[in-house]
């Protein structure tokens, strides 16, 4: 049994209050994604906003890719640059016929499918540091059901060896494009990194393999690019059939 004197010395060296639980005011790094609820987090961008107004999407619109393409058009109408082609993409596994390259094309009917045990991962490597302002992903619970992630985590850094956890995203419901923004990271709303890792540990309905149909990484447009962008947009709007009314319903808010 430790004597009172010895206990007193130990308390001075390692005070008991030093090992008591510490309360913290730091917010949980979890963002809920739910395009059917107006009370869901507002920091992700619901690029397809139909679900909060008209209920669940038309399954024919999902299968035909209408929502997928309208979301792409809405993102392309912003003053942003897609940098997908500057990255090396690597998945932890891929089902035969459903490689990781499928998430980079403009076909909503193709997708990446993992093959193996959870968690599944996608690693994204850039050759230099990028100023990322928007990371957009396309998920459809109505189309993919148990292949739809219920959670995914984002890690960022300069390489896999120094990547740190950024945030967990909980998909309550989503049919369309979701844009992850980084206003809680820096005052300029940027995520400055050279490497990103997406981790998919859990699916809806306890599914094992994961589907991802689209992903886009955007950086801000530089000053010298703005005039060219406006000139291209003047001609491309008519070609793509975009109208102000269309962008009112499907745009970045």
Phi, psi and omega in degrees: 000131183286131180290163180299319181295316180295320179297323179296320179294318180296322179295327177290321180287322181218084182304141181300326182291348179286340181254007176283151179303139181253127177283141179229147178266002181294131181290147175295136182274063179228129176244126179271131178250116181209101183278006175257358184236129176285349180267359180290166180308142180262354181286329169284153181261116177276092187291323171262105188264009187301325188293334181278353184244319188242014182081203184292151183288158175290127182299330178293324177294324178291313183292326181280347179085011181301312182294321178300312184288322177296323177296318177299317180297320179297319179290322180292338181281349179276165178275069182226157178242124176280127184246023179305319186286353179267359186249157169261128185249132182221125178257152178295332177195161178212137175287142178304126181092353180229064184285170181296334180299338182295337180280354184258350180271182182256023182258111181289347181268356174255156184200159169274137174232127177289167180209100182143192183283151175282153003278154174262150183223153170233122177256136183235117184249131171249155181280344177211169182294135181249149174260090185272127179250340180209130174240111186249138179227148179248119175233150176220104178295325180293324182276317190259346175047245187289353175274356182276129178298142172264329175225146164214150184241147181244127175242143182222155178175202176263340180197170178301332184287335182240011180294137180241154179294132177256306184193155172256138178243124181256115180270102175284313175201138178200128170227092181144193181273136173241134180251119178273125180249166191230037178295337179272003182261313181215159181295333180270007177067021183255152170246108184263111182200169178242349183218138174229145175228126174258127181242129181244095184271333187220139176251165169295149177057027179060029176295157185258311179270154184246141172252139169221123187261343181192148175210140178222135177246127185239143171243159178294151177281134178285161185303317183291345182268346188295317182295315178299320180298316181294323178294316178296320182295326180301322181271329187282335181301314180294321183294326182269354179077021180281144176225161176304325180294320179298315182287341175292324182271332182228090182206174178273124183265000000 
